[in-house]
Amino acid sequence: MRFSGKPVAYHFNGTLRSLADLTDPSRTVIVTDQHLMEAHRQRFDGWRTIVLEPGESQKVQATVDDIIRQLIEWQVDRSFTLVGVGGGVVTDITGYAASVYMRGLRFGFVPTSLLAMVDASIGGKNGIDVGPYKNMVGVIRQPSFLLYDYELLETLPETEWSNGFAEIIKHACIRDASAFRLLERHDLHDLRQRPNILRPLIRRNALLKSRIVRRDEFEQGDRKLLNFGHTLGHALETSYVLSHGQAVALGMVAACRISEMRTAFAHTDRVVDVIARYGLPVAGSFDPDKIMSVLRMDKKRVSLQMNYILLEHIGRGIVQPLPLEELEARIRSLASSGPALEPIDPSN
């Protein structure tokens, strides 16, 4: 597939062992995290590797600075390739570091989580967080390749499976009604045991996002639809003890409620049922003042409006500008649903 004239090779049904067919080990640096290194240490034998501490808290400029210092120490030049082997945090950091080091190295990804396979590693968005503001700094630059090794999912904890399905549900809601019906016929446990359904579903979602991005690489139009559930979701994720998928799930429910009032969307119950079916929360109480302080700095805000992704029906997402005053009223009306969310302790 080509993005702005640049080819990106997708290697579905590959293995990490075949990485040497895509990049010369002597001119490659792998970036991964401690969890992946501990689970698959032998697979990294023979590769020059930078190992990060795991977690979203590492997706900051200090981590990128450490990577760059290591690259300089190894005298890495522009003939090298960086490869991110990991989940979305690793791929975001790797793509960003590769894009800014010496003004750009070739890079590729081996996504190891369901979330990374269907969403985070696709589309060329690479960046870091700044305080409570997710992905505030970064670039749009495409990897040279994506290598899919489904065996790496075997060590994935159940919470990470739910994380990935949040993005699959998102894609189904905005663009793929038939995939939504497939999700309604199954559940998380069922699909984990059925690779004959799961693997084509992963490929289908990877290609769905890729097609959207190819038509709108720099987010001037339809690519904005991929933010469904993410506006409120990102604000919740940076303020409360929630995984990305859990926060996006709550964001999707909120977007459905707003869609009921804005577009006469009539299928919120179906979306809520599917979200719950895949182990994700559908309600939670939060501090609306805290959330609005984050939303006012969201990248999707334009002056006094927020470009919000709503649903007309399942499989049909739209972008609607919401005045911040109206958005605040909607957020306040949704802030007291369900059990209280646990705030993040800023001292940790």
N, C-alpha and C positions, 0 to 999 in steps of 0.2 A: 504494500500500500504506500502511496506517495502523499506527503504533506509538504506544501509549498515547494514542490519539485524535488524534495528529498525522500528517498526510499527508506521505509522502515520494514525490516523483514520480521515476519511472525513465524515462529517455529513452535507450532502446537505439537503435542505428543513427543516432545524432546526429553532430554535428561541433562542434568547438570554435568554428567560425564562427557557430554558432547560439546561443552562450551569451547573446548580447544579447537573445534572445527570452525568456530566463529571469530576467534581472536587469539593471537599468538601469546601463549603464556609468558614468554620472556619480555613482552611489551605490554603487559596488562597488570592492572592493580584492581583487586576485588575489594569492595566495601561491603561488609556484612555486620551482624551484631552478635553479641555473646550467646544468645539463645540458639541461633543457627549454627554457630561454630561448635557449640557443645553437642548439638543433636547430629551434626553431619561432618565432624572434624575430618574424617578420612577423605571426604570429597574435595576438601580444600588443599590436600597435599599437592605440592608442586606449584602452588599459586602464591604470588605476593599479595598479602591480605592485610587490610586495615579493619580492626574489629571495634565496633562502637558499643557503648552501653545501650541497652534496649529502651524503647519508650519514646513517647511524644515529647517528653521533656528535653530530649537530645536534639530536637529539630530546631536548633538555634545557631546563630552565627559562630559562637564559640566552637561548636563541633566542626563546622566547615573550616574554620581557621586551623584546627588541629589536623584535619585531613590535608590541608594545603601545606602545612609545615612538614608533614610526613612525605608528601610528594616531592617537596624541595630537597629533603634529606636524601631521598632515593634518586635524585637527579632525573625525575620524570620529565620528559619533554613532549612535544606535540605529536610525536609518533606513537604515543601510548594510548591505550583504551582503558577507561574506568568502567567497571561492571558492578552494578548494585545487585546483590543477592539478598533478598529479604522482603519485608512488607513495605507498606507505603512510606513509612518514615525513612527507611534506608534508600528507597528509590528516589524520593524527593531530595534527600541530602546529596546523593550521588550525582543526580542530574544537575543540580545547582552547582556543586563543586566543579564538575567537569565543564560546565558552561562558563565559569568565571576564571578558572585556572589557565594562565597563559592565553586568555581570551577564547578558550574553547578547545577541549579534547573530544575525541570520539568516545561515545559511551553506549552501553547497553544494559538491559535489565534481565534478571532471572527472578520474577515475582514468586514469592514462596507462600503467600497467604491468599485466601480466596478474595479478599478485598483488593489486594494488589493486582491479582490476575484479571479481575473484571473492571477495575476502575483506576486505582492509584498510579499504576505504571504506564497508563495509556494516555496519550494526548499531549505530552510535551510540557505540562506544567511542572516546574521544578522550583522548590523554594523552601523557606523557613518561616517559623513563627516569630513574632516580636511581642513579648509579654502575653496579654490575653488575645492578641489578634492573630488568627491563624492565617498562614500563607501570605503574610503581609509583604514579604520581600521575596522576589524570585524572577524567573525568566520563563519564556515559552520557547523550548528547544527540544526537538525530537530525538529520541534514542535511535541508534543505528539498527538495533535488533531487540526483540523480545523472545526469550526462551522459556517455554512452559514445560515444567517437570511436575506432573500431577502427583508423583510419588511423594513430593515434599509436603503435600497436604496431609499425609498420614500422621504426622506428629502435631498437627494443628489442634490447639485446645478448642473446646466447644464454643467458648465465647468468641473466638476468632471466626468460627464458621458463621455465627450470627452476624458478626460485623460485616462479612462479605455479602451475606444475603440481604442486608439493608440496601446495598447498592444495586443488587439484582432486582429487588422490589422497586427501587427508584426507576431503573430503566424501563421496567414493565409498565409502571404508572404513566410515564411521559411519552413512550413510543412503541410499546410492544404488548398489545392487549392479549395476543395469543399466549405469550410467555406468562402473563398474569394468570391466565386460566390454568396453565400448567402448574404454577405455584399453588393455586387453590386446590389442585388435585393431589398434591403431595405435602410433605412437611420436612423439617430439618433432618430428623432421624432417617426418614425414608430415602431422601436424596443422597445422604452421606453413604448409604449402603448400595447405591445404584449408579456406579460409574458410567454405565451405558446411557444414562439420562444426564448425569451431572456434567460430564466432560463436554458434550455438545452444548449444554447450557452455558458453560463458562466461555466456550468459543463464541457462541451466539452473542453474549453480552460484550465480550471484548471487541467484536467486530461492529456491534451496534454503536458503542461509544466511538470507535475509530471513525466510522462513517460520518457521525455528527461532527466530530472534530475536523475531519478532512474538509468538510464543506464550510467550516467556520472556525479556523484554527485560532484566531485571536479574539474570539468571544464577542463578536459584533451582532450576532443573531441567535441561531438555534443552539449554539453551544451553551448559552445561558440556561437552557432547560436542564442541563446536568446539575444545576444547583438546587433542584427540587429537594426540599427538606433540609438543605444545608444552611440557609440564612439563619434561622433560629437554631438549627442544630449546632453550627460552629460556636455560636454564643453560649449555648448550654455546655458544650464540650469543654470550653476553656474556663467555665465557672463552677462546674459541678463534677462529681466523681462519676463520669460516664465514659464508656468507650465511644469511638467514632460512630459505630453502627447504632448504638443505643441512642445517642444524641440525634442522629439523622432520623431514626424512627420516630422520635417525639416531634421532630421538625416536620416530617411528612404528615403526621396526624394533624398538627396545627395548620399546615398548608391546606389540607382537605377541609378543615373547618372553615377557614377563610374562603376557600373555593365555594362552599355551600352558599355563602352570602354574596360572593362576587360573580360567580359563573353559573349558579344553580346546580353545581355538582351534586349528584344524587347517590354516590356509591362510597361514601366514607366508611360505612360499616364493613364493606368488603375489603377495603384497604386495611382497616384496623384488624380484621380477622386474619389476613395474610401476615401482617407484621407480627402478631402474637404467635402465629403458627410457626414462625422461624425464630422463636426465643427472644424477641425484642420487646421492649416496653411500649405501652400505648398511652400512658398518662404519667404525669409527675408535676408536683407543685414547685414553683421557683419564685425568686424575687424579681418582679418585673422591672424595678429600677436598675438593678445590676445588669440585667439582660439588655435593656435599652441603651445603657451606657456603652456596651460593646457593639450593639447594632449600629449606633450612630457613626462608628468608624468602619463599618463593613465596606468592602471594596465595591459592592453592588449599589451602594448609595450614590445618587446623583443629585446634588443640591439638597432639596427638601423632600426627595422621593427615594423610595427603594424599589429597585426592579425585583419583583417577587414572582416566584414560579408557582402557578396555580394549575388546577386540572379542570378541563371542560368535561371530560369523561375519561374512563380508564383507557390508557393508550394515547391520550391527547393532552399534552402539557402546553401551557401558554405562558408568555411573559407579560405581567401586568405591573405598571408602575403604581405603587401605593404611596400616598402622602405619608410622611413620617407620623403625623398626628393620628391618621387613621390606623397605621400599623401599631402605634403604641396602644391605642384603644383595644385593638384585637389581641395584642399580647397580654394586656391586663385582664381581658376577659377569659384567657386561657391559662392564666398563671396559677390557678388554685385547683386544678384537676389532678386527682390521684395523690399518691403518697409523696411526702416531702423529699426532694432530691438532696443528696449530701453535698454541701459546699466543699470545694477544694480548699485545703488548709494552705494558705500562702507561705507558711513557715517551712513546709516540706519541699 
